[in-house]
Amino acid sequence: MEVRANSMAIRVEVDDATGRATGVRYVRERDGAERLQRATVVAVCGYSIESPRLLLNSASRRFPNGLCNNDDQVGRYVMVQGATQTAGRYPDEVRMYKAPPPEVSSEVFYETDASRGFARGFSIQTVAPLPIGWAEHVLAEGHWGRALREYMRDYNHWATVGVLNELLPQPDNRVTLADENDQHGMPVARFDYSLCENDSANMAYSAKVIRDIVLASGAQDVLTIQRFAHLVGGCRMGTDPSNSVISSDHQSWAVPNLFVADGSACPTQGSANPALTIMALASRLAERLVTRTVDPAGRSRDREPAHSARSTR
Ligand SMILES: Cc1cc2nc3c(=O)[nH]c(=O)nc-3n(C[C@H](O)[C@H](O)[C@H](O)COP(=O)(O)OP(=O)(O)OC[C@H]3O[C@@H](n4cnc5c(N)ncnc54)[C@H](O)[C@@H]3O)c2cc1C
């Protein structure tokens, strides 16, 4: 294996006649030289903003609106997690920085509970902002100058609890190309994102739950910061080209030897930290490519074609 460090992929090249990916065009940062790496299989793994950006920038005659984007799915359904944190001040020293975050977590509120009035839920975790994160936390409640200094000096008496809310996949939360280019002449990504009512209700509910927990544990003072974490989606996995970019084998619907293997593949967010899932999926794809369970020349070998699966029902 060879790693071409400090290189920026700018296009996935496709043969318009065969519809197959032929390689990746990239720029070497050290001298700005443009190179084409030919390939029999291309796996895109730039994450939720950069993978859609790369595909959208790889338009061709066959894919005039961006590679794999004839169904207008590339860049859609990008999700973040709500990540509100509430800190409590305790009379004794806690020294939260000594514990790994999250040291303790709860999934009691993870699944939908209709009585709460919104779909899905959130996890709760102990977290431990280090001093710069702690300053942001304090600033979020408007403390500045002398008050900020006092809160910073008091750091060792504070402990923090956070949530990760599962926010819903929305087609209009998406990456597109902006009218501005980077140093390589590649359009930068534009990201549009807004919360739906369900997201706001989930976040408001969870913020109250962690505030209640911190107060019930004897905190003398509380500080809350509303924040977001963990992108996923953008080239989502699905069952149909009309609502997704790749199959459950990460194989793009449009180009059989093009795969997407990063967080952009996730169709939902969940309330857990995503990195282990992303790594497990990438490892699964690597295994399937090596064992040829998934075939870059055509469909996956352990799957029946959709029409024959349907005819057996
Ligand atoms: C501050 C921070 C803390 C986090 N903490 C946690 C945590 O505690 N737990 C957890 O589960 N997750 C955490 N995450 C999220 C986690 O890091 C991501 O979900 C995960 O790394 C995504 O994996 P990925 O492979 O999809 O993308 P990445 O890990 O982002 O890898 C994509 C790579 O592609 C490169 N790239 C992009 N475009 C191009 C291009 N055109 N050409 C060449 N290279 C390109 C990028 O430089 C990058 O190296 C955290 C994220 C941040 C920012």
The ligand as a Gaussian input file, in Angstrom:
#p B3LYP/6-31G(d) Opt

LIG

0 1
 C      -13.060000      17.600000      17.819000
 C      -13.744000      16.319000      17.440000
 C      -13.979000      15.358000      18.414000
 C      -14.612000      14.174000      18.077000
 N      -14.803000      13.237000      19.064000
 C      -15.366000      12.066000      18.732000
 C      -15.546000      11.037000      19.720000
 O      -15.178000      11.196000      20.885000
 N      -16.130000       9.875000      19.341000
 C      -16.557000       9.655000      18.065000
 O      -17.099000       8.590000      17.779000
 N      -16.402000      10.611000      17.126000
 C      -15.818000      11.790000      17.421000
 N      -15.672000      12.754000      16.466000
 C      -16.202000      12.470000      15.114000
 C      -15.256000      11.556000      14.353000
 O      -13.940000      12.107000      14.376000
 C      -15.752000      11.455000      12.913000
 O      -17.109000      11.019000      12.922000
 C      -14.915000      10.459000      12.110000
 O      -13.534000      10.793000      12.137000
 C      -15.395000      10.452000      10.659000
 O      -14.646000       9.478000       9.973000
 P      -14.524000       9.545000       8.408000
 O      -13.595000       8.448000       8.034000
 O      -15.876000       9.592000       7.813000
 O      -13.862000      10.961000       8.090000
 P      -12.493000      11.596000       8.589000
 O      -11.948000      10.895000       9.785000
 O      -12.718000      13.079000       8.674000
 O      -11.511000      11.277000       7.380000
 C      -11.646000      11.932000       6.147000
 C      -10.257000      12.207000       5.625000
 O      -10.326000      12.562000       4.253000
 C       -9.444000      13.643000       4.011000
 N       -9.975000      14.327000       2.821000
 C      -11.163000      14.965000       2.682000
 N      -11.317000      15.421000       1.426000
 C      -10.200000      15.071000       0.760000
 C       -9.764000      15.258000      -0.580000
 N      -10.514000      15.902000      -1.487000
 N       -8.553000      14.774000      -0.931000
 C       -7.773000      14.130000      -0.045000
 N       -8.146000      13.905000       1.238000
 C       -9.349000      14.371000       1.627000
 C       -9.479000      14.458000       5.286000
 O       -8.321000      15.251000       5.381000
 C       -9.549000      13.360000       6.335000
 O       -8.258000      12.937000       6.701000
 C      -15.034000      13.938000      16.763000
 C      -14.806000      14.896000      15.780000
 C      -14.162000      16.071000      16.116000
 C      -13.906000      17.101000      15.034000

